């Protein structure tokens, strides 16, 4: 079975003109009824010469790999997307330098008259506590004015772009009048380990809304290709279902428990013996008794 056949929706529309489309995945061919999780287990077990085992053992292995941050098996899966996204969203994506990509070039191509134009209700206020974030909605009457201005500037800038092109100005210079809400396109390839890092940051509620839309579209596709991996990622990643403690936070918990005597804490709801033992060890380190 071709791994691409496992995905029901290979193209997800984003914002007003954008999309995320699955183009290819490696390995292309997996055994009948298997997802790309198979390739991860296969690679992880290479070190001791055994291939994939039962479903429970494979899921348990993937859970362990993510808990223990053994990343190389997840690098055995590579996924390639075609994306159409506003330039300002693309510039946030490009910070994930572990990808391979090729973007449409405005030096060679005439850019399309397509801009991301948020509705008035979508304009947000600057956050008072986060210099790079937003919080709350702009007054609706003001937002209607600003929304019209965005649309007008976009139309005017594209008109000047066309005028310069028609007058013989080089494409590489004419593009300077185009704003960052113009849509660009690229092909983006990334291994699953680094893609999970991208999704953790870009699907997070603190990320800019517009890039969350793309992060969630990527997640929807990857979840169909690697369902066990994403299920484990949702449980164990510190930006998803897990939580990370600093050494200062650990010391505060230990101090509280030591001063008041050992406190009882419940076993975790897991049938995996290794995971149970890991919890016992962590609980003891924090001054708890199971």
N, C-alpha and C positions, 0 to 999 in steps of 0.2 A: 504493500500500500504506500502510495506517495504521501509524504508528510503533509504536503499542501492540501490533500484531500480531507485532512482532519479538521480543517478550519471552515466553519460555516459561513462566516462573513469576512471575506478577505479585504474588503474596502470599507472603511468607516469615515463618514463625512464629519468634518470638524469646522466649527465657527460658520462663517457664511459661504466661503468658497473653497475651504481647505479639505484635506483628507489624509488618512494614513492607509496605505494599501500594502498588503503582504505580497512580495514578489517571489521570494525564494527562501528556502531553509536548508541548512546542512546539518545532519544527513537528510538527503532527499528521500531515500528509501529506508523504511523501517519495516520490521516484520508485521504481518497482518494483525490488525487490532492494537498495535503498539503506538505510543506517542513518542516524542523526542526524549522523554524521561528514560526510555530504553538505552539510548546512547550514553546518557550520563552514568547510569549504573554499569554499563559495559566498560566504560573507561575507568571508573573507580575500581572495579574488580580486576583490572588488568594486572595490577601489582602482585596479585597472588594467583593469577592464571585461571580465574573462574568468570564465566559470563553471567548473564542475568539469571535470577532465581525466581522465587514465587512473588506474587503481587505484594504480600505483606512484607517480605524481606526487602524488596526493591523500594517500597515506600519508606520503610524504616531506614534504609541506607541513605536515601535522599534527605530525610529529616536530620540524620546524624551529620551528613556533609555540611548542611547549612548551619546547624547549631555550632559545629566545630570550626566553621569558616574554612573548610577545605574547598578552595575555589576552582582548581584546575579542571575537575570533571565537568563543571558547568561551561567552561570555555570550549568544550567539544561541540556545542551547539551554536551555530551562527545563523542569524536571521537578517534578511535584507528587505527593506521597506522602500516604497516610493511615497514621498510626502509632498504635500503642497501646504505651505504655511506662511504667515506674515513674516517679513524680514526680522522684526524685533523678537519674534518667538524663535526663529531660526538662530539668532545670535545667542540666545540662552541655551539652546540645544548644543551649539558648537562647543560649549565649554566642556562637554563630555568628550575629551580628546582621544578616548580609546576606540572611537568609531572609524570606519572608512567611509568616505562619502564623495560624491561628485554632484556639484550644484550647477544649475543652469547659469550660463554666463551672459551677463548683459553687455559684454564686449562683443559677443558673437551674435546674440539673439535680440530681437525686438521684444521687450517685456510686454506682457498682456495688461490691458486696462482692468485690473482686478485688485481691489483694495479691501482690507478688513475694515468694515464700517460698523462700529458698535452702535446699538440702539441707545437712546437716551437713558433708559433704565439700567443699562450696563456700565455707565460711567461711574467710576468709584473715586472716593476721597483718598487723599494721602493719609497713611497711618501716622498717628502722633507718636507711636512707640517703635515703629519699624521703618527705618529710613528707606528700605528698598521694597516696602509693601504698601498695600492699600487696605482701607477699612471703612465700610459703610458706603452709602450712595450719595452722589451729588444731588443737590436740590433739583427737582425734576424740571422746573422752568429753566433754570440755568443749563441743565444737562441738554435740553432740547436745542438751545442756542449753540452749545459747544458741539453737539452732534452734527448740526447743519454746517458748522465751520469745518469740521473734519471732512465732511463730504465735499464741500466746496474746494478746499485746499487740494484734496485728492484729484478732483476733476481738473482744476487749474494746472496742477503740476504735470498731469499726464498730457494736457493740451500743449504745454510748453515743451515737454519731452518730444511730442510728435512734431512740433514746429521746428525744433532744433535738428531732428533727424532729417526732416524734409529739406532743410536748408543745407544739409551736407555736413553738419557737425558730427564728429565721430561718436559711435555708440558708447564708447568707454567714457566720454565726457558728458554726453547728453543725459546719461543715467544719474548724474549728480543732482538733478532737480527732483528725483523721485523720493518720496518719504518712506519711512520704515514700516508703514502699514501696507505697503505693496506686497503682493504674494510672490514668493519664490518657490522653486521646486528642487528636490534633490533625491538621489538614491542614497540610502543610509544602511550600512551593514555593521553589525556589532555582535560580539559573542554574548551568550546568555548571562554570564557572570556580570559583565559590565552593563548589560541592559537592565539587570535587576537593580544595579546601583542607580542608573538613570531613573527608572520608574519609582524607586523609593523617594528620590528627591523631587521629581516632577509630578508625581501623583499626590504628594503631601498637601494637606490643606493650607499650609503656609506658602506654597508656591503660587506664582502669578496665575490667575484664573485661566488665561488663554493657553498657557503651557500645560496646565492641568488637563485641559481638554485633549491635548495630544498625548500626554502621558497615559491617561486612562484608555485612549484608543489603542495605544501600543499594548497596554496590559490586557485588554480584552482579547487581542489576537494571540499574544503569548500564552495566555491562560489555556487556550484551546490546544496549542502545540505541546505544552509541558504542564499539564494540570497538577501532577503530584509536586513538581518543583514549586509552582506558584502557591499551592496549598501550604507547603512547608515555609516558604518565604513569608507568607502572611502571618504565620505563627511565630517565627524566630527573628525576623528582621527588626532592629530597634526603631525603625521609622514606620513599622506596620503594627503587628500585635504585641511585640516585645517591648522591653524597656531597658535602657542602659543606665547603670549606676557608676558614678565617678568614685574614686577612692575616698573622697571626702564624705560622700553620701553613705558608702559602706561603713566607714568608721563611725558615723553618727548612729546607724542602726545597731552596730555591734556594741557601742557604748551604752545605749539605752537598754539593750538586752542583758548586758553584763551587770549593770547597776541594779536591775530589778530581778535578777535571776533568770535562768534559761526559760524561754517562752515556748510553748507548744505551737507547732504549725502543721497544717494538714499535708498529707502526701499529695502529689500532683495526680491529676486525672489522666494517666497514661498507662497503657499495658506494656510499654517497652521497658525492659529491665534496665537497660543502659541509661535511659532518660530518667528513670526513677532514682538510680544511684547518683546521677549528676545532680539531681535536686537535693538529695540528702547531703551531699558534699557542700553545695552552695548554702543550704540552710544552716549547717553547722558552722560554716565560715562566718555567717552573720549572727551567730549566737543563738540559733533556734534549735529545738529538739523536735524530731518528727514524732 
